[in-house]
């Protein structure tokens, strides 16, 4: 469906984006109840609509962090020496400037880390103390969505700060372990 967003820009919305097409029996097996299914959809949308927008302003927060991010990209990518240097310095400069625009667009605090910390602690509070994952005893699609957004920061200062200044690390490590144990190579 075509719609106009808050900024007056035309966007395409997908009505069933977060709804798994399951019959009643499958839905009962996967979710156990309507509340769990609704909760999963809500948090998947939150990961897409809020959490993902905190990444760029945090990993490109300062020129030093932007360079470190692009150093990682160049190191992991297949760049020649000249292409790598151009990508690192031009990319870091561009993303540093873009991150400032994103900070403004998404109405983030001056210290964007605070928004990241608040989001992580909000997620941890929603998971709660009585279950290891949003999905209960196993990660659900909301767990995987949040994990996937945060995973892109691994190896960067923003990730280290997130693990140090929030309560998300135990949950993050549980999801990582669950993924490893579920992988065919394991």
PyMOL commands that set and color helices and strands:
alter all, ss='L'
color gray80, all
select helices_A, chain A and resi 24-31+34-51+53-59+63-76+81-105+112-127+141-151+157-165+169-182
alter helices_A, ss='H'
color red, helices_A
select strands_A, chain A and resi 2-4+10-12
alter strands_A, ss='S'
color yellow, strands_A
deselect
rebuild
show_as cartoon
